[in-house]
Amino acid sequence: MKQAIDRVWQPIEARVAMNWLPRKQTLIDAARQWRDLVPEFSRLKLLIDLQPKRLVVMDMRLSKIAMNLEGWLPASELRRLL
């Protein structure tokens, strides 16, 4: 997925390096590429807001993570308490 996102982002980044304002066509291409290249796997919702000088992409995804921070109860103790 990171490779697809990088492919969408690189033209914008290159343009911004020359001029802080991306061309309208660059933003249009990026919005299209996001839909076409970034995998749909785990996607809950995709919203693309394309305006003449701005592109906002909100791609909500579902993922699983296991995390224990110092001071947290072990999962076995937490289950016992609940």
Backbone as CSV, one residue per row, in Angstrom:
resi,resn,N_x,N_y,N_z,CA_x,CA_y,CA_z,C_x,C_y,C_z
1,MET,0.819,-1.185,0.000,0.000,0.000,0.000,0.873,1.264,0.000
2,LYS,1.984,1.227,0.759,2.860,2.395,0.833,3.388,2.778,-0.553
3,GLN,3.698,1.793,-1.371,4.205,2.080,-2.712,3.147,2.803,-3.552
4,ALA,1.904,2.396,-3.427,0.824,3.055,-4.170,0.651,4.495,-3.698
5,ILE,0.685,4.694,-2.389,0.540,6.051,-1.842,1.715,6.919,-2.289
6,ASP,2.918,6.368,-2.253,4.096,7.118,-2.716,3.953,7.503,-4.182
7,ARG,3.408,6.611,-4.990,3.228,6.903,-6.421,2.261,8.059,-6.650
8,VAL,1.253,8.153,-5.805,0.290,9.255,-5.901,0.934,10.549,-5.412
9,TRP,1.698,10.475,-4.342,2.262,11.658,-3.690,3.439,12.272,-4.447
10,GLN,4.267,11.483,-5.109,5.498,11.991,-5.730,5.285,13.142,-6.716
11,PRO,4.312,13.086,-7.619,4.112,14.238,-8.514,3.727,15.520,-7.770
12,ILE,2.941,15.376,-6.711,2.565,16.552,-5.924,3.789,17.111,-5.227
13,GLU,4.568,16.242,-4.620,5.781,16.661,-3.914,6.769,17.346,-4.856
14,ALA,6.920,16.801,-6.060,7.832,17.402,-7.042,7.359,18.797,-7.443
15,ARG,6.061,18.947,-7.643,5.504,20.252,-8.027,5.660,21.265,-6.896
16,VAL,5.386,20.837,-5.679,5.473,21.731,-4.526,6.918,22.170,-4.289
17,ALA,7.876,21.333,-4.657,9.285,21.708,-4.517,9.622,22.900,-5.415
18,MET,8.922,23.023,-6.555,9.166,24.137,-7.480,8.264,25.334,-7.189
19,ASN,7.040,25.043,-6.770,6.041,26.086,-6.551,5.094,25.558,-5.477
20,TRP,4.861,26.327,-4.437,4.064,25.836,-3.311,2.651,25.434,-3.688
21,LEU,2.154,25.897,-4.818,0.789,25.607,-5.234,0.784,24.575,-6.365
22,PRO,0.278,23.364,-6.107,0.221,22.356,-7.176,-0.725,22.789,-8.293
23,ARG,-0.439,22.339,-9.506,-1.330,22.606,-10.638,-2.639,21.849,-10.449
24,LYS,-3.709,22.404,-10.980,-5.027,21.777,-10.873,-5.001,20.365,-11.452
25,GLN,-4.337,20.187,-12.585,-4.279,18.877,-13.227,-3.516,17.864,-12.367
26,THR,-2.502,18.336,-11.644,-1.762,17.449,-10.743,-2.680,16.919,-9.658
27,LEU,-3.529,17.773,-9.114,-4.474,17.357,-8.073,-5.545,16.415,-8.635
28,ILE,-6.015,16.699,-9.824,-7.006,15.829,-10.476,-6.402,14.437,-10.696
29,ASP,-5.165,14.401,-11.199,-4.490,13.119,-11.426,-4.291,12.358,-10.120
30,ALA,-3.916,13.068,-9.059,-3.691,12.419,-7.765,-4.991,11.817,-7.224
31,ALA,-6.087,12.532,-7.347,-7.383,12.013,-6.881,-7.754,10.748,-7.660
32,ARG,-7.570,10.777,-8.960,-7.873,9.602,-9.796,-6.966,8.435,-9.442
33,GLN,-5.676,8.715,-9.290,-4.730,7.656,-8.960,-5.024,7.057,-7.591
34,TRP,-5.461,7.879,-6.644,-5.779,7.339,-5.313,-6.870,6.279,-5.448
35,ARG,-7.898,6.597,-6.223,-8.988,5.634,-6.425,-8.503,4.374,-7.146
36,ASP,-7.596,4.559,-8.117,-7.164,3.451,-8.964,-6.031,2.616,-8.370
37,LEU,-5.095,3.239,-7.654,-3.873,2.551,-7.247,-3.850,2.072,-5.804
38,VAL,-4.460,2.820,-4.904,-4.404,2.440,-3.491,-5.422,1.317,-3.266
39,PRO,-4.955,0.175,-2.744,-5.848,-0.988,-2.606,-7.069,-0.696,-1.730
40,GLU,-8.178,-1.333,-2.079,-9.419,-1.156,-1.324,-9.458,-2.018,-0.067
41,PHE,-8.560,-2.994,0.038,-8.562,-3.907,1.176,-8.567,-3.134,2.495
42,SER,-9.443,-3.437,3.375,-9.629,-2.870,4.718,-10.218,-1.457,4.707
43,ARG,-10.586,-0.955,3.553,-11.161,0.402,3.484,-12.597,0.395,3.990
44,LEU,-12.889,1.310,4.904,-14.252,1.488,5.393,-14.963,2.588,4.621
45,LYS,-14.221,3.651,4.317,-14.827,4.789,3.617,-13.741,5.598,2.944
46,LEU,-14.043,6.110,1.773,-13.135,6.983,1.040,-13.884,8.250,0.656
47,LEU,-13.352,9.382,1.090,-13.899,10.683,0.700,-12.787,11.482,0.041
48,ILE,-13.058,11.982,-1.138,-12.090,12.814,-1.842,-12.746,14.155,-2.118
49,ASP,-12.152,15.205,-1.583,-12.644,16.570,-1.770,-11.632,17.298,-2.655
50,LEU,-11.984,17.472,-3.911,-11.101,18.120,-4.876,-11.613,19.512,-5.179
51,GLN,-10.794,20.497,-4.874,-11.115,21.887,-5.160,-9.994,22.459,-6.028
52,PRO,-10.194,23.618,-6.647,-9.189,24.136,-7.581,-7.764,24.223,-7.016
53,LYS,-7.606,24.534,-5.751,-6.258,24.695,-5.196,-5.986,23.749,-4.040
54,ARG,-6.844,22.729,-3.867,-6.693,21.865,-2.700,-7.271,20.480,-2.973
55,LEU,-6.598,19.479,-2.441,-7.087,18.105,-2.499,-7.028,17.529,-1.087
56,VAL,-8.171,17.037,-0.618,-8.231,16.389,0.691,-8.698,14.958,0.446
57,VAL,-7.904,13.993,0.920,-8.260,12.583,0.806,-8.420,12.030,2.215
58,MET,-9.595,11.511,2.507,-9.829,10.845,3.786,-10.118,9.381,3.473
59,ASP,-9.202,8.527,3.862,-9.302,7.103,3.581,-9.323,6.379,4.927
60,MET,-10.510,6.011,5.398,-10.633,5.338,6.691,-10.498,3.840,6.490
61,ARG,-9.660,3.237,7.341,-9.399,1.806,7.211,-9.505,1.121,8.551
62,LEU,-9.760,-0.156,8.491,-9.832,-1.001,9.667,-8.525,-1.770,9.780
63,SER,-7.960,-1.764,10.977,-6.748,-2.547,11.199,-6.767,-3.103,12.611
64,LYS,-5.940,-4.066,12.824,-5.856,-4.717,14.126,-4.476,-4.446,14.700
65,ILE,-4.432,-4.188,15.993,-3.152,-3.942,16.641,-3.209,-4.523,18.056
66,ALA,-2.097,-5.043,18.479,-1.954,-5.501,19.861,-0.886,-4.622,20.497
67,MET,-1.235,-3.978,21.599,-0.297,-3.038,22.194,-0.431,-3.079,23.704
68,ASN,0.681,-3.157,24.383,0.713,-3.101,25.838,1.727,-2.055,26.249
69,LEU,1.289,-1.094,27.010,2.188,-0.054,27.492,2.547,-0.324,28.946
70,GLU,3.676,0.177,29.340,4.120,0.006,30.720,3.047,0.531,31.677
71,GLY,2.729,-0.259,32.669,1.714,0.137,33.627,0.334,-0.419,33.329
72,TRP,0.124,-0.941,32.120,-1.165,-1.537,31.802,-1.240,-2.925,32.408
73,LEU,-2.441,-3.327,32.738,-2.645,-4.691,33.213,-2.465,-5.671,32.068
74,PRO,-1.893,-6.838,32.347,-1.841,-7.875,31.304,-3.251,-8.242,30.868
75,ALA,-3.408,-8.686,29.628,-4.727,-9.013,29.091,-5.441,-10.054,29.932
76,SER,-4.694,-11.030,30.474,-5.328,-12.074,31.296,-5.965,-11.464,32.548
77,GLU,-5.306,-10.518,33.185,-5.865,-9.872,34.393,-7.044,-8.990,34.028
78,LEU,-6.952,-8.292,32.912,-8.036,-7.416,32.473,-9.292,-8.221,32.209
79,ARG,-9.148,-9.373,31.547,-10.316,-10.225,31.269,-10.964,-10.692,32.571
80,ARG,-10.134,-10.998,33.550,-10.645,-11.472,34.845,-11.474,-10.384,35.528
81,LEU,-11.029,-9.118,35.403,-11.742,-8.008,36.027,-13.057,-7.696,35.345
82,LEU,-13.105,-7.914,34.041,-14.336,-7.605,33.292,-15.288,-8.751,33.421
